[in-house]
């Protein structure tokens, strides 16, 4: 029974693939329409990801810390850390 279902799904998928590659709709096959849509939607996303990656890589190469604290904030943090270490003992 399981073999029958596997074979029927395989035949359906192969038939769908052949149909998508051979049937013309508006002068192009369904596969060509799908490729055109994929490239039209993918190009802006790829450019956006490239810019984000380049800014992250520039930050990493500069080796500057991502969080910047003022001297007052740093002294307050040091006091909190010192109090926690003192309380733990």
Buried (B, 14 or more C-beta within 10 A) or exposed (E): EEEEEEEEEEEEEEEEEEEBEEEEEEEEBBBBBEEEEEEEEEEEEEEEEEEEEEEEEEEEEEEEEEEEEEEEEEEEEEEEEEEEEEEEE
